[in-house]
Amino acid sequence: MSRSLLWGLALLLPLSVARAQDDEKKKDTAAAEAVKVLKKEAQAKLQEVIQRYSAEKDEKAKDAILEEYYAVPGAFADRFLKIAKENPKDPAAEDALLWICTMPGKGPQFEKALGTALGMLIESDPPSKQLPRVFATLERSDAAALAEPLRSAYAKGPEAVRARAGIALAGNLRLRYEKLYQDRKDGKALYAEAEKILTALADDKTNGKRAKDMLFELQNLTIGKKAPDIEAEDLDGKTFKLSDYRGKVLVLDFWGHW
C-alpha cells in the first residue's frame, strides 16, 4: 500500500480530534457528552489500527489491516445513530450524523447507517449547514443506500444545496455503474441518470464547471468507454498514437519518479 494512502488515513484523525476539541468549548448536554466519549473511543481504535499498519512490513498483512480500518466506522455507526435519534433537537445529533457521513467506512452495516444518517441531515429542520461539505465527501462513495436521500435533496432540498446534491448523486451513480460493468451486469439506467443530472447542471452558476468536468469524465473516461486517443514519443523518439494499436492487446505503463 502507498505511503500517501497511509497519510490520507492519518489525516482523518486530526479532523475528528479538532471537532472533539471544539465540543469541549461548549457546555455539554448529556447527548453531547455521549458523542464526545464515542468519538474518543472510535479515534483510539482508528489510531491503533494505523499504528499496526505503519509497523507491518508484509504487504498482504497491510491489506488486511487496511480492511480493519474501513470496518471501524461500521462498528460505531449504529451507536452514533442511536444518540441522534434519541436527541433530535440537540446539536449533538448533528455532530453524530456528521461523524457517520464523513468517515471512510465500508460494508453493509456501515452503508445502511450512512444512508439513514444522510437522510436525517437532509430532513432536519433547519437543514444542516454542513450539507455542502457532506455532499462533496459522498460524491466519491458507491454506497447504494445514499441514492434515495441524494435524490430527495436534489429534487426538493433547499435551493442552496440542490445542485451539490445532484453532483454527489451523479458521482455515486457513476461508481455504481462501473462496479456493475466490471461484474458484467446491466447498469445502463444508473449511467443514464448520472448523465441526465450532469447535463442539467452544466449551466449552474456555482457548480456548472464541476458538472461539465464530471460529464466529460462520465462520457469519456468511465470504465468500459473507448480510451481517448493519445499521441507521444517512445524511448527512441518515434511518434506513436494509441489508435495505432487498435485491435491489438496493449499494456500501458504510466510511471514517474520524483
Secondary structure, 3 states (H helix, E strand, C coil): CCHHHHHHHHHHHHHHHHHHHHHHCCCCCHHHHHHHHHHHHHHHHHHHHHHHHHHCCCHHHHHHHHHHHHHHHHHHHHHHHHHHHHCCCCHHHHHHHHHHHCCCCCCHHHHHHHHHHHHHHHHCCCCCCCHHHHHHHHCCCCCHHHHHHHHHHHHHCCHHHHHHHHHHHHHHHHHHHHHHHHCCCCCHHHHHHHHHHHHHHCCCCCCHHHHHHHHHHHHHCCCCCCCCCCEEECCCCCEEEHHHHCCCCCCCCCCCCC
